[in-house]
Amino acid sequence: MLADERSPLLHLPVFNPRIPSSDGADVATGPRYAMPERCLWGTVPLCFLPPIVFGAYRLLLATFVLLGHLPHVTVRAAGNYSVFAFYLLSGYLMTLVLNETYGFSPRSIGRFLLNRALRIYPPYFAALVLAVACLWLRWWMHGTRIGPLDDPGIADWMSQILLVDVPGARVARWIVPSWSLNVEVGYYVALVFLARRRSIVVIWTLLSLAVLARMLWTGGSFIERYFTYAAASLPFSLGSLLHHLRDVLPRASLGWGLVACGAYSINATAGQYLWRDPTMEGFYLSLALALIVVVLLRDPRVLAVGPRIRRLDARCGDLAYPLFLVHQPITVAVAALLPLRLPGRQAWLAVGAIALSFLGAWLLHRLVEAPIARWRDRVRPAAPVGPATALDAASRPPRDGQLLDRRASS
């Protein structure tokens, strides 16, 4: 959905151990790495192409959210599961960029929050306009009462536009799943204070587990365990903890990562048939599988895939957040336009909503997100600020023929 901050990953080279360096030694051999003279793919140095950065995985999660909101589609649990998977991935990536790219000085925190605002709000405002148009279309076609636009007050306008919970807001959301953006925004601010030290994150995670244990012990409803800020604390803290425990985690693996994605997908689509209570066993199993996916796909040095796959992964990631924003308004519009007595109406609704949602996501990215990306690049720091590691040394391209000391990762 939102976890797209790529700056520390985009700086990382993917060295090909089979390419000899200018002094005859293998590039990836020994503590010193040489810049190969011939490592070009087209006009871009192959060793400095961006690695895979969860793009296809985020699009998969956004697609599950779409399927969960389609009328008469029996994979509703997939959307619930994927929201928490998004939270966990956001916790990991935001902790990564705060510690390795931005830093925690007041100026750096301002840059981080401004970058997040540029990421979230412009596409959201465009999707709000689309949502209002779709709600009015439904009213014009069928006379259906427009609940979200039924006499909203100042608190409702502020809550809808600012993505914050304003006391007194009472009408439904114009984009129904945007409630989770309120949670994302809140935890982006919280991570500025919580993500800087491992000890803080460990305490935060333990407290989150204690809150969950209390909810389960007292028989808390799924609404309490899913929609609240307290419930979202666990996936965000687990994601943040993964970054701080990266030195002791199992080695990343693309193959096993894809297996974990497959297991997650099976649980998401069939969980309501596999489990007695999909909101209990299936829900927390999905969170565990999402954690395993991030562990296995987290290290770009291991996931050295070809440039075409990297570009495809980036394109998939570009569609994830727009798809999350536009799928529900577009579903409303398709349902309004289809005749009520059309044979096979539910099938046509599903096919039309899915196809037009992906088209709308592509247009939203091209017309809104892509132009904004240039502003975000100006806000983002030019180089990582984290501790000196092999990844940091790799973050700045060396001069031709220059040998760089690569310190072992701490």
Order of alpha helices (4+ residues) and beta strands (2+ residues): alpha-beta-beta-beta-alpha-alpha-alpha-alpha-alpha-alpha-alpha-alpha-alpha-alpha-alpha-alpha-alpha-alpha-beta
